[in-house]
Amino acid sequence: MRVALCQIASSTDPAANLGLIEAAVKEAAAAGARLAVLPEAAMAHFGSDLAEVAEPVDGPWASRVTGIAHGHGVAVVAGMFTPGPEGRVRNILLAAGPGVAATYQKIHVYDAFGHRESDSVEPGRIPVSFELDGFRFGLATCYDVRFPELFRRLARNGAHAVIVCAAWGAGEGKREQWELLTRARGLDSTAWVLACGQADPAAVGETVTGSAPRGIGHSTVVAPDGTVAARLDAAPSVLVADIDADRVSAVRTAIPVLANARL
């Protein structure tokens, strides 16, 4: 299957970000992709008033993303925010398109490196996957990548690939951690990892202030044996790659960590 990682730099304006999404999905479809993955917070970047922009999954923003997916004949995964309890929001991945309709609420919220996502974001509890053309995709969001048990559970539930949508925080050693963690999760689950991050705002000339995680780019396709199949740099771009279930089967035969696990 051909997939596309659509590395964009979201603004604070959900309507403007729909334009970025449509342009990226159009490029992905023209390249023959069946799946286009956008980052976490594609609706509006962190540091925005998330409660102000949040909408239900059947609201106008999500409906427009769904329309873009159907209009270009591809499945789309994109990060958005929906209203939650007590003034918090839910950090959601929307998966939509022909034959695809799923939502995932980020389980592991980013309470690390001095940031407290849980102050404004309600964590989810339920792993989610969906099927496209006989290929099963698990869903994960940013900080989830530090928790191998989620990836292994998705793989045991039949996932051939895990999509990781992120707005990875910048800082010393953070790029190296992103690269290490995405490759490690591929090995843990012996699944493809499609890790799509927000582009580095500096790559589009923006000066970032504040501590909200905005992105570093470096979206990556990791093979089931942990090798890097394709990778972007920091700037906005669309990365197209071919993945296949046969490689998953071959790696799981050679390295049967799921079958051999005793805990």
C-alpha positions as CSV (number, residue, x, y, z in Angstrom):
1,M,0.0,0.0,0.0
2,R,1.2,3.5,-0.8
3,V,1.0,5.9,2.2
4,A,1.8,9.6,2.6
5,L,3.1,11.5,5.7
6,C,1.9,15.1,5.3
7,Q,4.2,17.1,7.5
8,I,2.6,20.6,7.9
9,A,3.2,23.5,10.2
10,S,-0.3,24.3,11.6
11,S,-1.3,27.8,12.6
12,T,-3.7,28.9,15.3
13,D,-6.5,29.2,12.6
14,P,-8.4,25.9,12.0
15,A,-9.9,27.2,8.7
16,A,-6.4,28.1,7.4
17,N,-5.1,24.7,8.4
18,L,-7.9,23.1,6.4
19,G,-6.2,24.7,3.4
20,L,-2.9,23.1,4.3
21,I,-4.5,19.8,4.8
22,E,-6.3,19.8,1.5
23,A,-3.2,20.8,-0.4
24,A,-1.2,18.0,1.2
25,V,-4.0,15.4,0.7
26,K,-4.3,16.5,-3.0
27,E,-0.5,15.9,-3.4
28,A,-0.7,12.6,-1.6
29,A,-3.6,11.4,-3.8
30,A,-1.8,12.5,-7.0
31,A,1.2,10.3,-5.9
32,G,-1.1,7.3,-5.6
33,A,-1.4,7.2,-1.8
34,R,-4.3,5.3,-0.3
35,L,-3.7,6.9,3.1
36,A,-2.6,10.4,4.0
37,V,-1.4,11.1,7.6
38,L,-1.4,14.6,9.1
39,P,0.2,15.5,12.5
40,E,-1.3,15.8,15.9
41,A,-2.8,19.3,16.4
42,A,-3.4,19.7,12.6
43,M,-6.6,21.6,13.6
44,A,-4.6,24.3,15.6
45,H,-1.1,24.1,17.0
46,F,-0.4,23.8,20.8
47,G,-0.3,27.3,22.4
48,S,-3.6,28.1,20.7
49,D,-6.7,28.5,22.8
50,L,-7.7,24.8,22.5
51,A,-11.0,25.2,24.3
52,E,-12.0,27.9,21.8
53,V,-11.2,25.9,18.7
54,A,-12.5,22.5,19.9
55,E,-15.4,21.1,18.0
56,P,-17.3,17.8,18.1
57,V,-16.2,15.0,15.7
58,D,-19.4,15.6,13.7
59,G,-18.8,19.4,13.7
60,P,-17.9,21.5,10.7
61,W,-14.1,21.1,10.9
62,A,-14.1,17.3,11.1
63,S,-16.8,17.2,8.4
64,R,-14.6,19.3,6.1
65,V,-11.7,16.9,6.7
66,T,-14.0,14.0,5.9
67,G,-15.1,15.8,2.7
68,I,-11.5,16.3,1.7
69,A,-10.8,12.6,2.2
70,H,-13.8,11.5,0.2
71,G,-13.2,14.1,-2.5
72,H,-9.7,12.8,-3.2
73,G,-10.5,9.2,-2.7
74,V,-8.1,8.6,0.2
75,A,-8.2,7.8,3.9
76,V,-7.0,10.7,6.0
77,V,-5.8,10.7,9.6
78,A,-5.5,14.2,11.3
79,G,-5.2,15.5,14.8
80,M,-8.0,17.7,16.2
81,F,-9.5,18.8,19.5
82,T,-13.0,18.1,20.8
83,P,-14.7,19.6,23.9
84,G,-14.2,17.7,27.2
85,P,-15.3,18.0,30.8
86,E,-14.5,20.8,33.2
87,G,-13.1,23.1,30.6
88,R,-10.6,20.6,29.3
89,V,-10.5,19.2,25.7
90,R,-9.8,15.8,24.2
91,N,-6.8,15.3,21.9
92,I,-8.3,13.3,19.1
93,L,-7.1,11.6,15.9
94,L,-9.8,11.6,13.3
95,A,-9.6,8.8,10.7
96,A,-11.9,9.4,7.8
97,G,-12.4,8.5,4.1
98,P,-13.9,5.8,1.9
99,G,-14.6,2.9,4.1
100,V,-12.9,4.4,7.1
101,A,-14.5,6.1,10.1
102,A,-12.7,6.0,13.5
103,T,-11.5,8.3,16.3
104,Y,-8.8,7.8,18.9
105,Q,-8.5,9.8,22.1
106,K,-4.8,10.2,23.2
107,I,-4.2,7.9,26.1
108,H,-0.9,9.2,27.4
109,V,-1.0,12.9,27.9
110,Y,2.2,14.9,27.8
111,D,3.1,15.5,31.5
112,A,6.8,15.6,31.0
113,F,9.7,18.0,30.4
114,G,8.0,20.6,32.6
115,H,4.8,20.6,30.5
116,R,1.4,19.5,31.9
117,E,-0.9,18.6,29.0
118,S,-3.3,17.0,31.6
119,D,-4.2,20.5,32.9
120,S,-6.0,21.2,29.6
121,V,-6.5,17.8,28.0
122,E,-8.5,14.8,29.2
123,P,-6.7,11.4,28.6
124,G,-8.4,8.6,26.8
125,R,-8.4,4.9,27.7
126,I,-9.1,2.8,24.7
127,P,-6.7,1.6,22.0
128,V,-8.1,2.1,18.5
129,S,-7.4,0.6,15.0
130,F,-9.0,0.6,11.6
131,E,-8.8,-1.4,8.4
132,L,-8.1,-0.1,4.9
133,D,-7.7,-2.4,1.9
134,G,-7.0,-5.4,4.2
135,F,-4.3,-3.5,6.1
136,R,-4.9,-2.8,9.8
137,F,-3.6,0.4,11.3
138,G,-3.3,1.2,15.0
139,L,-3.4,4.8,16.2
140,A,-1.1,6.6,18.6
141,T,-0.4,10.2,19.4
142,C,3.0,11.8,20.3
143,Y,3.8,10.9,23.9
144,D,2.2,7.5,23.4
145,V,5.4,6.6,21.5
146,R,7.2,6.3,24.9
147,F,4.9,3.4,25.9
148,P,5.8,0.1,24.1
149,E,2.9,-1.7,25.7
150,L,0.4,0.2,23.6
151,F,2.2,-0.7,20.4
152,R,2.4,-4.3,21.3
153,R,-1.3,-4.4,22.2
154,L,-2.2,-2.9,18.9
155,A,0.0,-5.5,17.1
156,R,-1.5,-8.4,19.1
157,N,-4.9,-7.0,18.0
158,G,-3.9,-7.4,14.3
159,A,-2.2,-4.1,13.4
160,H,0.3,-4.3,10.5
161,A,1.2,-0.7,11.1
162,V,0.9,1.9,13.8
163,I,0.3,5.6,12.9
164,V,1.9,8.1,15.3
165,C,0.8,11.7,14.9
166,A,2.9,14.1,16.8
167,A,3.7,17.7,17.7
168,W,7.1,16.7,19.1
169,G,8.6,19.2,21.6
170,A,12.0,20.7,20.7
171,G,15.0,20.7,23.0
172,E,18.4,19.1,23.6
173,G,18.4,15.5,22.5
174,K,14.7,15.5,21.5
175,R,15.3,14.7,17.8
176,E,17.5,11.8,18.8
177,Q,14.8,10.5,21.2
178,W,12.2,10.8,18.4
179,E,14.3,8.8,16.1
180,L,15.2,6.1,18.7
181,L,11.6,5.8,20.0
182,T,10.0,5.4,16.6
183,R,12.5,2.7,15.6
184,A,12.2,0.9,18.9
185,R,8.4,0.8,18.7
186,G,8.7,-0.8,15.2
187,L,10.9,-3.5,16.7
188,D,8.7,-3.9,19.8
189,S,5.6,-4.5,17.7
190,T,7.3,-5.9,14.6
191,A,4.9,-3.5,12.7
192,W,5.4,-0.6,10.4
193,V,5.5,2.8,12.2
194,L,4.2,5.8,10.3
195,A,5.4,8.7,12.4
196,C,4.1,12.1,11.2
197,G,5.1,15.2,13.1
198,Q,4.4,18.9,12.9
199,A,7.1,20.7,10.8
200,D,9.6,22.9,12.7
201,P,8.0,26.4,12.8
202,A,11.4,27.9,12.2
203,A,11.5,26.2,8.8
204,V,8.6,28.5,7.7
205,G,10.2,31.6,9.3
206,E,8.3,31.6,12.5
207,T,9.9,32.6,15.8
208,V,8.5,30.4,18.6
209,T,7.9,31.7,22.1
210,G,6.5,29.8,25.1
211,S,6.8,26.2,26.1
212,A,4.0,24.5,24.1
213,P,5.3,21.7,21.9
214,R,5.2,22.8,18.3
215,G,7.2,20.2,16.3
216,I,10.6,19.4,14.9
217,G,9.6,17.7,11.6
218,H,11.6,14.5,10.8
219,S,8.5,12.5,10.0
220,T,9.6,8.9,9.5
221,V,8.5,5.6,8.0
222,V,10.0,2.7,10.1
223,A,9.9,-0.9,8.8
224,P,8.9,-3.8,11.1
225,D,12.6,-4.6,11.7
226,G,13.3,-1.1,13.1
227,T,15.1,0.2,10.0
228,V,14.2,3.6,8.6
229,A,12.5,3.2,5.2
230,A,12.1,7.0,4.5
231,R,12.4,10.2,6.4
232,L,11.9,14.0,6.0
233,D,13.9,16.9,7.4
234,A,12.4,19.8,9.4
235,A,10.5,21.6,6.7
236,P,6.9,21.1,5.5
237,S,6.7,18.3,2.9
238,V,4.8,15.2,1.8
239,L,6.7,11.9,2.2
240,V,5.3,9.0,0.0
241,A,6.3,5.4,0.8
242,D,5.1,1.9,0.0
243,I,4.5,-0.5,2.8
244,D,3.4,-4.2,2.7
245,A,1.9,-6.8,5.0
246,D,4.2,-9.5,3.7
247,R,7.2,-7.8,5.3
248,V,5.4,-7.8,8.6
249,S,4.8,-11.5,8.3
250,A,8.4,-12.2,7.4
251,V,9.8,-10.2,10.3
252,R,7.3,-11.8,12.8
253,T,8.5,-15.2,11.6
254,A,12.2,-14.3,11.9
255,I,11.8,-12.3,15.2
256,P,8.7,-13.8,16.9
257,V,8.8,-11.4,20.0
258,L,5.0,-11.3,20.1
259,A,4.6,-15.0,20.0
260,N,7.5,-15.6,22.4
261,A,6.5,-13.0,25.0
262,R,5.9,-14.6,28.5
263,L,4.6,-11.4,30.2
